[in-house]
Amino acid sequence: MAANKYYPEDVLVEKIQSGEYGWLEYVNHHSAEWQEEYESYCLKNGLCICEESAEQFVHHKDEELEEAIENGEA
């Protein structure tokens, strides 16, 4: 993937809410780590790299974070 500029999560949320970005841009501008995880997530689950799977991935990451907080890991 080409080098992307990464933004803090609050900036990305604003871009999603304003309609400037879709979920795929959100993932691609979050971090290099997220880009790699997203690609693996799609391969593992037989998903295409598209808006719908990017949104699923973001929700998956939210669930991981909530679980880590509940377990005292975050």
N, C-alpha and C positions, 0 to 999 in steps of 0.2 A: 504494500500500500504506500501511497505517496505520503510524505511528511505532512502532518496536519498541525494546525495551531490548536492547542488545548486550552480550554476555558474552565474556570471554577464552576462547580455545580450550580450555584445561584445564577450565574450568567446563562448557562445552558437552559435552565428552567425558564428564564425570561424569554429566551429565543424560541423555545417550544410554545410557550403561552402566546407569544405575539404572532406565531405562525411563520416566523423567519426560518426555523429549522423543523425538520421532521425527526422521527426517532432514529433513523439511520445516521443523520448528521449529529444527533446528540451523542450516540455511541462513538462515532468517529472523531469527535472533538472532545471527548471526555478524557481519554488517556490511551497510550500505546498498549497498556496492559488490557484495557477493556476491549480494544480492537482484536487482540489475540484471543481473549476469552470468548468474545462474540463469535469469531470464526470457528473456534472449537465447539462452542455451544450449537452452532448451526450444523456442523458436520456430525456431531454426536446424535442430534435429534432429527437429522434428515431434512433440515429446513433450508430454504433459499436465503440468500443475503438480501433482505428487502425490509420495507417499513414494518410489516406485520411481525416478522421475527425479531427485529430490533426492539420493538415495543415489548414483546414477550421477554426478551433478554433483560431489559431495564427492570421489568417487574420481578424477574428472577433475582436480579442483584438486590433489589429492595427487600425481598424475602430473606435472602442470605444475611443482609445487614440486621434485619429485625431479629432473626434467630441468634446471631452473634451477640446482640445486645441482651437478649433474654438469658443467654448462657454466660453473661459477664465477660465476653471475649472482645467486646468493642466499646 
